[in-house]
Each structure stands twice: as C-alpha cells, then as structure tokens.
C-alpha cells in the first residue's frame, strides 16, 4: 500500500509535468512526511510501559507509513514489527545488518 501511495505522488513518463495523483484530482501532493526507507527510527515508549530511569525510546528500522497516521517500524533486537505514532527519525543513519545491535 505504501509503495502505491509513493508511486502516485512521484512523476512518471505517462503524465508529463505532473504526478498521477495531480492528473487525477488536480491537486498537488504533499510529500513532506516521506522518510528514508530503512533509516534509524526511535519509537517512543509510553510512561505506562517503562520505569522512571528507563530509556524513553526504542531503536528500530523505518519500514514505511501505515494507512493510519502511524509509522511501521521493525525492531531487529526483538524481531518485531510495530506501528507507532510518535517516532523520531535519524535519516542519515541505517541499521548495520551484519551486527544486529550496532548502527552505521
């Protein structure tokens, strides 16, 4: 679904000087919320799930956006995919897959 969402907001050869969404609805697409696929994402841990001195975020990998207003993220240390609304991205860094706990 996310790939289709992005493709509809990207320029193509079939429609000159506009995106498919713009050709269909005459509205320009906003893409300010797009993030780099595979970048490091820190998902917020709620106060109910943590203690006072615990970390406030979990280091994950960004997989895309969900149809709701959340981001789909993958936690390689727990091998778990979750959807989180409160995420901070570090788009210049990616996960080092050769060692599961280090960041490149």
C-alpha positions in Angstrom: 0.0 0.0 0.0 2.8 2.4 0.8 4.6 1.7 -2.5 1.4 2.6 -4.4 1.0 5.7 -2.2 4.5 6.8 -3.2 4.2 6.0 -6.8 1.0 8.0 -7.1 2.9 11.0 -5.8 6.0 10.6 -8.0 6.5 11.9 -11.5 6.0 9.4 -14.4 6.6 9.4 -18.1 2.9 8.7 -18.9 1.8 12.1 -17.5 4.0 15.0 -18.4 4.9 17.6 -15.9 2.7 16.2 -13.1 2.2 13.3 -10.9 -0.6 10.7 -11.4 -2.5 12.0 -8.3 -2.3 15.5 -9.7 -3.5 14.3 -13.1 -6.4 12.5 -11.5 -7.6 15.1 -8.9 -5.9 18.4 -10.0 -4.4 18.7 -6.5 -0.6 18.9 -5.8 0.6 16.2 -3.4 2.3 17.0 -0.2 5.3 14.8 0.5 6.9 16.5 3.5 6.1 13.4 5.6 8.1 11.0 3.5 11.1 9.4 5.3 14.1 7.4 4.1 13.3 3.7 3.9 15.5 1.7 6.3 16.7 4.7 8.3 17.0 4.5 12.1 13.8 5.4 13.9 13.3 5.9 17.7 9.9 4.8 18.8 8.6 6.5 22.0 8.0 4.2 25.0 5.0 5.4 27.0 5.3 6.1 30.7 3.0 3.2 31.5 5.4 0.7 29.8 8.6 2.0 31.5 10.0 2.9 34.8 11.4 6.3 35.8 15.1 5.8 34.7 14.4 3.5 31.7 15.1 4.7 28.2 12.3 6.7 26.5 12.7 5.3 23.1 13.5 2.1 21.2 15.9 2.0 18.3 14.2 0.5 15.3 14.3 0.5 11.4 11.8 2.5 9.5 9.7 0.4 7.1 7.2 2.9 5.8 4.0 4.6 6.8 0.8 2.9 7.7 -2.6 3.8 6.3 -3.4 5.4 9.6 -1.2 8.3 10.9 1.5 6.0 12.3 4.8 4.6 11.0 5.6 1.0 10.5 8.9 0.2 12.3 10.9 -3.0 12.8 12.8 -3.8 16.0 15.7 -6.2 14.9 16.6 -6.9 18.5 13.2 -8.3 19.3 12.4 -9.4 15.7 9.1 -7.5 15.9 7.2 -5.1 13.6 5.0 -2.5 15.3 3.1 0.6 14.3 3.9 3.8 16.3 2.7 7.3 16.0 5.5 9.0 18.0 8.7 8.4 16.1 11.9 10.4 15.7 14.0 9.7 12.6 17.7 9.7 12.0 17.6 9.6 8.2 21.4 9.8 7.7 22.0 6.5 9.5 20.9 3.0 8.8 21.0 -0.3 10.7 24.1 -2.4 10.4 22.7 -5.8 9.5 26.0 -7.7 9.9 25.8 -7.0 13.7 22.3 -6.6 14.9 23.0 -4.1 17.7 25.2 -1.6 16.0 24.3 1.5 13.9 26.3 2.6 10.9 
